[in-house]
Each structure stands twice: as structure tokens, then as C-alpha cells.
Amino acid sequence: MVNSQEFIEGAIAEIKREVGNHRAIVALSGGVDSSVCAALAYQALGANLYPVYVDTGLMRKGETENIKRTFRHMPLTIIDAKARFINALGGVADPEEKRKITGETFIRIFEEVARRNQVEYLVQGTIYPDIIESEGQIKSHHNVGGLPEEMNLDLVEPLRLLFKDEVRAIGEELGLPADMVWRQPFPGPGLAVRVVGEVTKERVEILRAADEIVLEEIRRDGLDKQLWQWFAVLPAVRTVGVMGDERTYGYPIVIRAVTSEDAMTADWARLPYDVLERISSRVINEVQGVNRVAYDVTSKPPGTIEWE
């Protein structure tokens, strides 16, 4: 475990050294990695930093509003790119392609912002597990293996040698809000890699609604303190069901909940049956287009935490 105060001082000095008197964008997503990265970069660069949040339309419910509140002390630029991401992902089912398309779309947007503001650097919250999984060809993280080969921004990655628990400790040392520091990890491509198959606006909206129910019910029982991640997955298949006297043909929702120390390995969480029952009942009754709920009991390995 790194010494948080020493790391903060070293990271600020490193960012200053790499960027110098130039300008930089910091990519904000609301997660702990990007938030810690933004806090470090803001201390290092001040007015030469352009914090940018891209609303991809693939985020969790209420994410944009939460980010506005959290980073109101920074000159945050919010870019509405919902249509752009959905259109770019249209017709694509392969998970690696989805990650690469997402990564390239992010970079092209950052390059457009950079040209308007004469920016030369991109600061992002890549951490060590992202690099390990990308280089090991387990999956391409959008900010590592998902980056385009040609890009017009130089990368600065102050957290690249840290694990998630170390990033959280640094976030606490920096005084970031506890609910941000201890948020569960969320993939860079967002709900695009939790829709298993082609991403459509309809599927994303169904998944977002189901995911919010999973989040609420886990928190209601206080189980979030015990879990590493908990979320919903939508496989892009339809199953037969029955509601009342009528046949239905809807999507299944899969609940995924795991415990872990560092995300390199994970065990499926033994959630209480009454919690699973409440989630299932609410999802089927409240989310139009869903007629089946399942629970994933696969550990990592052999499965990964995310389905894609």
C-alpha cells in the first residue's frame, strides 16, 4: 500500500512536470478513479485544466446530475453525446468492438474540445488492473486497449500503477465525498457492455431502469458495504413468459453481485433470497419489456465480473 500523502505530492509534481505550462483535459466519469485523477490534476494545473464530462447516454440513472453537483467547484464542461454514441454502436454486437468504438468516440470528442481550447494533453484515471487486463487480452479497457492508434493528445496517467483500494485511500486523503470514494466500479463504456449484444436506445433504457432497482434494493438492506459490485445485465435475447392470461415475449435481466478485494479475482455474493425476490418482483412489475430475472452464480475466474 502506497503512502497516500507522499503519492499525492509526487503525482502533483509529475503532472506539473509532464504538462508544464500547457493545457490539459481531464476525463471525468463520476467514478473514483477519474475523480481522484481530476482532483490531483486540478491541484497541479489550476486554470490550465479543462474538466470534461461526456454524457454518452450509457450512464446510470441520475449520473449527469450527480456529477454536476459533485464538481460544481470546477469549470466543468458537459458534452451531450448521447446520439453520437448510440449511432456509433449501432449494429455492433462484439464486446471488443463496442469497447474500441467507445474509446475512439471519447478520444475524438476530447480532440474536438482540445482544438477549440488549444489543449495538448489528456489526463485520465487508468489504474493498474485496467492495464493488466488489457495487456493480458482479457478485455480492452476503453482507456487502454480501446484507444485509437492515432490520437492528437499526449496521455498523462498518474494512477497507472495503483490498485482500486489505493485509489480510494488517496481519494479520502484528498477529502473527496465518501459516497464518491466508495462507489462501486462502473465500466468506461457504461451500459454498452452490460447490454450483451447490439446496443439500442430501447435496450439501454430498459437496463437503466432495472439497474436502478438492483442498486436500490441492495442499499436498502445495507448489503452494499459488503459487495464489490452489484448491477443488472441485459442479454439481447427474448424469452417466453406469461402475465395474467397473456403470453409475453420479453427480455431477461440478470443480476450480478460479487465480493472482491481488488477485482483481479471475485466470488459471487450469497445474497439473501428475500432480497432477490424483491428485486425480481420489482423489475418484472416496474420495467416494461422484461419478463424474467436470473442470478449469476459465477466467480472470477472462470467468468469476469462484467459480462462483456
Secondary structure as a PSIPRED ss2 file (coil, helix, strand):
# PSIPRED VFORMAT (PSIPRED V4.0)

   1 M C   1.000  0.000  0.000
   2 V C   1.000  0.000  0.000
   3 N C   1.000  0.000  0.000
   4 S H   0.000  1.000  0.000
   5 Q H   0.000  1.000  0.000
   6 E H   0.000  1.000  0.000
   7 F H   0.000  1.000  0.000
   8 I H   0.000  1.000  0.000
   9 E H   0.000  1.000  0.000
  10 G H   0.000  1.000  0.000
  11 A H   0.000  1.000  0.000
  12 I H   0.000  1.000  0.000
  13 A H   0.000  1.000  0.000
  14 E H   0.000  1.000  0.000
  15 I H   0.000  1.000  0.000
  16 K H   0.000  1.000  0.000
  17 R H   0.000  1.000  0.000
  18 E H   0.000  1.000  0.000
  19 V H   0.000  1.000  0.000
  20 G C   1.000  0.000  0.000
  21 N C   1.000  0.000  0.000
  22 H C   1.000  0.000  0.000
  23 R C   1.000  0.000  0.000
  24 A E   0.000  0.000  1.000
  25 I E   0.000  0.000  1.000
  26 V E   0.000  0.000  1.000
  27 A E   0.000  0.000  1.000
  28 L E   0.000  0.000  1.000
  29 S C   1.000  0.000  0.000
  30 G C   1.000  0.000  0.000
  31 G C   1.000  0.000  0.000
  32 V H   0.000  1.000  0.000
  33 D H   0.000  1.000  0.000
  34 S H   0.000  1.000  0.000
  35 S H   0.000  1.000  0.000
  36 V H   0.000  1.000  0.000
  37 C H   0.000  1.000  0.000
  38 A H   0.000  1.000  0.000
  39 A H   0.000  1.000  0.000
  40 L H   0.000  1.000  0.000
  41 A H   0.000  1.000  0.000
  42 Y H   0.000  1.000  0.000
  43 Q H   0.000  1.000  0.000
  44 A H   0.000  1.000  0.000
  45 L H   0.000  1.000  0.000
  46 G H   0.000  1.000  0.000
  47 A H   0.000  1.000  0.000
  48 N H   0.000  1.000  0.000
  49 L E   0.000  0.000  1.000
  50 Y E   0.000  0.000  1.000
  51 P E   0.000  0.000  1.000
  52 V E   0.000  0.000  1.000
  53 Y E   0.000  0.000  1.000
  54 V E   0.000  0.000  1.000
  55 D E   0.000  0.000  1.000
  56 T C   1.000  0.000  0.000
  57 G C   1.000  0.000  0.000
  58 L C   1.000  0.000  0.000
  59 M C   1.000  0.000  0.000
  60 R C   1.000  0.000  0.000
  61 K C   1.000  0.000  0.000
  62 G C   1.000  0.000  0.000
  63 E H   0.000  1.000  0.000
  64 T H   0.000  1.000  0.000
  65 E H   0.000  1.000  0.000
  66 N H   0.000  1.000  0.000
  67 I H   0.000  1.000  0.000
  68 K H   0.000  1.000  0.000
  69 R H   0.000  1.000  0.000
  70 T H   0.000  1.000  0.000
  71 F C   1.000  0.000  0.000
  72 R C   1.000  0.000  0.000
  73 H C   1.000  0.000  0.000
  74 M C   1.000  0.000  0.000
  75 P C   1.000  0.000  0.000
  76 L C   1.000  0.000  0.000
  77 T E   0.000  0.000  1.000
  78 I E   0.000  0.000  1.000
  79 I E   0.000  0.000  1.000
  80 D E   0.000  0.000  1.000
  81 A C   1.000  0.000  0.000
  82 K H   0.000  1.000  0.000
  83 A H   0.000  1.000  0.000
  84 R H   0.000  1.000  0.000
  85 F H   0.000  1.000  0.000
  86 I H   0.000  1.000  0.000
  87 N H   0.000  1.000  0.000
  88 A H   0.000  1.000  0.000
  89 L H   0.000  1.000  0.000
  90 G C   1.000  0.000  0.000
  91 G C   1.000  0.000  0.000
  92 V C   1.000  0.000  0.000
  93 A C   1.000  0.000  0.000
  94 D C   1.000  0.000  0.000
  95 P H   0.000  1.000  0.000
  96 E H   0.000  1.000  0.000
  97 E H   0.000  1.000  0.000
  98 K H   0.000  1.000  0.000
  99 R H   0.000  1.000  0.000
 100 K H   0.000  1.000  0.000
 101 I H   0.000  1.000  0.000
 102 T H   0.000  1.000  0.000
 103 G H   0.000  1.000  0.000
 104 E H   0.000  1.000  0.000
 105 T H   0.000  1.000  0.000
 106 F H   0.000  1.000  0.000
 107 I H   0.000  1.000  0.000
 108 R H   0.000  1.000  0.000
 109 I H   0.000  1.000  0.000
 110 F H   0.000  1.000  0.000
 111 E H   0.000  1.000  0.000
 112 E H   0.000  1.000  0.000
 113 V H   0.000  1.000  0.000
 114 A H   0.000  1.000  0.000
 115 R H   0.000  1.000  0.000
 116 R H   0.000  1.000  0.000
 117 N H   0.000  1.000  0.000
 118 Q C   1.000  0.000  0.000
 119 V C   1.000  0.000  0.000
 120 E C   1.000  0.000  0.000
 121 Y E   0.000  0.000  1.000
 122 L E   0.000  0.000  1.000
 123 V E   0.000  0.000  1.000
 124 Q C   1.000  0.000  0.000
 125 G C   1.000  0.000  0.000
 126 T C   1.000  0.000  0.000
 127 I C   1.000  0.000  0.000
 128 Y H   0.000  1.000  0.000
 129 P H   0.000  1.000  0.000
 130 D H   0.000  1.000  0.000
 131 I H   0.000  1.000  0.000
 132 I H   0.000  1.000  0.000
 133 E H   0.000  1.000  0.000
 134 S H   0.000  1.000  0.000
 135 E H   0.000  1.000  0.000
 136 G C   1.000  0.000  0.000
 137 Q C   1.000  0.000  0.000
 138 I C   1.000  0.000  0.000
 139 K C   1.000  0.000  0.000
 140 S C   1.000  0.000  0.000
 141 H C   1.000  0.000  0.000
 142 H C   1.000  0.000  0.000
 143 N C   1.000  0.000  0.000
 144 V C   1.000  0.000  0.000
 145 G C   1.000  0.000  0.000
 146 G C   1.000  0.000  0.000
 147 L C   1.000  0.000  0.000
 148 P C   1.000  0.000  0.000
 149 E C   1.000  0.000  0.000
 150 E C   1.000  0.000  0.000
 151 M C   1.000  0.000  0.000
 152 N C   1.000  0.000  0.000
 153 L C   1.000  0.000  0.000
 154 D E   0.000  0.000  1.000
 155 L E   0.000  0.000  1.000
 156 V E   0.000  0.000  1.000
 157 E C   1.000  0.000  0.000
 158 P C   1.000  0.000  0.000
 159 L C   1.000  0.000  0.000
 160 R C   1.000  0.000  0.000
 161 L C   1.000  0.000  0.000
 162 L C   1.000  0.000  0.000
 163 F C   1.000  0.000  0.000
 164 K H   0.000  1.000  0.000
 165 D H   0.000  1.000  0.000
 166 E H   0.000  1.000  0.000
 167 V H   0.000  1.000  0.000
 168 R H   0.000  1.000  0.000
 169 A H   0.000  1.000  0.000
 170 I H   0.000  1.000  0.000
 171 G H   0.000  1.000  0.000
 172 E H   0.000  1.000  0.000
 173 E H   0.000  1.000  0.000
 174 L C   1.000  0.000  0.000
 175 G C   1.000  0.000  0.000
 176 L C   1.000  0.000  0.000
 177 P C   1.000  0.000  0.000
 178 A H   0.000  1.000  0.000
 179 D H   0.000  1.000  0.000
 180 M H   0.000  1.000  0.000
 181 V H   0.000  1.000  0.000
 182 W C   1.000  0.000  0.000
 183 R C   1.000  0.000  0.000
 184 Q C   1.000  0.000  0.000
 185 P C   1.000  0.000  0.000
 186 F C   1.000  0.000  0.000
 187 P C   1.000  0.000  0.000
 188 G C   1.000  0.000  0.000
 189 P C   1.000  0.000  0.000
 190 G H   0.000  1.000  0.000
 191 L H   0.000  1.000  0.000
 192 A H   0.000  1.000  0.000
 193 V H   0.000  1.000  0.000
 194 R C   1.000  0.000  0.000
 195 V E   0.000  0.000  1.000
 196 V E   0.000  0.000  1.000
 197 G C   1.000  0.000  0.000
 198 E C   1.000  0.000  0.000
 199 V C   1.000  0.000  0.000
 200 T C   1.000  0.000  0.000
 201 K H   0.000  1.000  0.000
 202 E H   0.000  1.000  0.000
 203 R H   0.000  1.000  0.000
 204 V H   0.000  1.000  0.000
 205 E H   0.000  1.000  0.000
 206 I H   0.000  1.000  0.000
 207 L H   0.000  1.000  0.000
 208 R H   0.000  1.000  0.000
 209 A H   0.000  1.000  0.000
 210 A H   0.000  1.000  0.000
 211 D H   0.000  1.000  0.000
 212 E H   0.000  1.000  0.000
 213 I H   0.000  1.000  0.000
 214 V H   0.000  1.000  0.000
 215 L H   0.000  1.000  0.000
 216 E H   0.000  1.000  0.000
 217 E H   0.000  1.000  0.000
 218 I H   0.000  1.000  0.000
 219 R H   0.000  1.000  0.000
 220 R H   0.000  1.000  0.000
 221 D C   1.000  0.000  0.000
 222 G C   1.000  0.000  0.000
 223 L H   0.000  1.000  0.000
 224 D H   0.000  1.000  0.000
 225 K H   0.000  1.000  0.000
 226 Q H   0.000  1.000  0.000
 227 L C   1.000  0.000  0.000
 228 W C   1.000  0.000  0.000
 229 Q E   0.000  0.000  1.000
 230 W E   0.000  0.000  1.000
 231 F E   0.000  0.000  1.000
 232 A E   0.000  0.000  1.000
 233 V E   0.000  0.000  1.000
 234 L E   0.000  0.000  1.000
 235 P E   0.000  0.000  1.000
 236 A C   1.000  0.000  0.000
 237 V C   1.000  0.000  0.000
 238 R C   1.000  0.000  0.000
 239 T E   0.000  0.000  1.000
 240 V E   0.000  0.000  1.000
 241 G E   0.000  0.000  1.000
 242 V E   0.000  0.000  1.000
 243 M E   0.000  0.000  1.000
 244 G C   1.000  0.000  0.000
 245 D C   1.000  0.000  0.000
 246 E E   0.000  0.000  1.000
 247 R E   0.000  0.000  1.000
 248 T E   0.000  0.000  1.000
 249 Y E   0.000  0.000  1.000
 250 G E   0.000  0.000  1.000
 251 Y E   0.000  0.000  1.000
 252 P E   0.000  0.000  1.000
 253 I E   0.000  0.000  1.000
 254 V E   0.000  0.000  1.000
 255 I E   0.000  0.000  1.000
 256 R E   0.000  0.000  1.000
 257 A E   0.000  0.000  1.000
 258 V E   0.000  0.000  1.000
 259 T E   0.000  0.000  1.000
 260 S C   1.000  0.000  0.000
 261 E C   1.000  0.000  0.000
 262 D C   1.000  0.000  0.000
 263 A C   1.000  0.000  0.000
 264 M C   1.000  0.000  0.000
 265 T C   1.000  0.000  0.000
 266 A E   0.000  0.000  1.000
 267 D E   0.000  0.000  1.000
 268 W E   0.000  0.000  1.000
 269 A C   1.000  0.000  0.000
 270 R C   1.000  0.000  0.000
 271 L C   1.000  0.000  0.000
 272 P C   1.000  0.000  0.000
 273 Y H   0.000  1.000  0.000
 274 D H   0.000  1.000  0.000
 275 V H   0.000  1.000  0.000
 276 L H   0.000  1.000  0.000
 277 E H   0.000  1.000  0.000
 278 R H   0.000  1.000  0.000
 279 I H   0.000  1.000  0.000
 280 S H   0.000  1.000  0.000
 281 S H   0.000  1.000  0.000
 282 R H   0.000  1.000  0.000
 283 V H   0.000  1.000  0.000
 284 I H   0.000  1.000  0.000
 285 N H   0.000  1.000  0.000
 286 E H   0.000  1.000  0.000
 287 V C   1.000  0.000  0.000
 288 Q C   1.000  0.000  0.000
 289 G C   1.000  0.000  0.000
 290 V E   0.000  0.000  1.000
 291 N E   0.000  0.000  1.000
 292 R E   0.000  0.000  1.000
 293 V E   0.000  0.000  1.000
 294 A E   0.000  0.000  1.000
 295 Y E   0.000  0.000  1.000
 296 D C   1.000  0.000  0.000
 297 V C   1.000  0.000  0.000
 298 T C   1.000  0.000  0.000
 299 S C   1.000  0.000  0.000
 300 K E   0.000  0.000  1.000
 301 P C   1.000  0.000  0.000
 302 P C   1.000  0.000  0.000
 303 G C   1.000  0.000  0.000
 304 T C   1.000  0.000  0.000
 305 I C   1.000  0.000  0.000
 306 E C   1.000  0.000  0.000
 307 W C   1.000  0.000  0.000
 308 E C   1.000  0.000  0.000
